[in-house]
Amino acid sequence: MSFPITRMRRLRHNPVLRAMVTETKVTTDDLIMPLFVCPGKGVKNPIVSMPGNYQLSIDLLIEECKSLMDVGIRAIILFGIPEEKDDTGMIAAHDDAIIPQAIEALKKNVPGMFVIADVCNCEYTTHGHCGVIVDGDVDNDKTFDSLVAQSITFARHGVDMVAPSDMMDGRVLRIREGLDAAGYTELPIMAYSAKYASGFYGPFRDAADSAPQFGDRSSYQMNPPNSNEAMREIELDIFEGADIVMVKPALSYLDIIRRAKDRFDLPIAAYNVSGEFSMVKAAAEKGWIDEDRVTKEILTSIKRAGADIILTYHAKHFAEKLK
Ligand code: PBG
């Protein structure tokens, strides 16, 4: 049937009907808020390039998580700013390291919060790369030790899910084997599976003090023009035991999210990364866009593309004002 029998505008005039036929609705259940935790007490360092985000010491991290719970955000992902760095990242796996301590404090003080830990080395290595350096490049297999050790330590301190973001081949399998051998057979893994070497991580690297000191990450993160390769990465992570797979960044990769959703039957996560967030903030500050409206549109687009889960710095704002 076509015009004049069919008129698409009939379903758009009345706001109640419009709401009734809305196909995609973002809810607070879909969202994970990234948080940065640092040593000390009473520390709240603003991250200049990411307005409204802070490096928080554990005491203030607890307060922030309570206020997130109050608005309905029940999942966070933690990134650590350590006191000291080393050349392998193994320092992150000590029981008294920043992330294990933060996990333990959160599980004790905000028990309803689902605590995810990013597992990677770039925040913890002196050179800022995601793995162990051999001959000027990141060595794949030598990087497993610290990733597995971090995962097991985080598990021992009560983490609810681990999320490896390093992009080494085979790390999901090694982490799964390590967790299982240590008795954590029920701990899920959310793998950063299709993670691209992206310019959109710029603000995060300031926030987490994790910029590579030489070269870039293109020998391990994916080449942005590639799409079939993303399907291979995701498929391999599924075979290795990933429970949730992730596409990152989100907005320039909505096509990848959609392909993954159509092809695979496990939950798809998408990371709405720092640069994507900062662009909205900067344009809003200049009065060039309506921040509330654009934020809602962005999160809706990521879900409409096929993401079941969205990691986003907009999570609290969405929960407070936009849902
Ligand atoms: C660590 C990691 C990064 C991000 C998440 N985990 C940075 C990177 O790969 O350089 C980026 C998150 C963001 O930009 O919001 N490997």
Residues whose N, C-alpha, C, O or C-beta is under 5 A from the ligand:
A	BS01	PBG	C120 C122 S165 F200 Y201 F204 V273 S274 G275
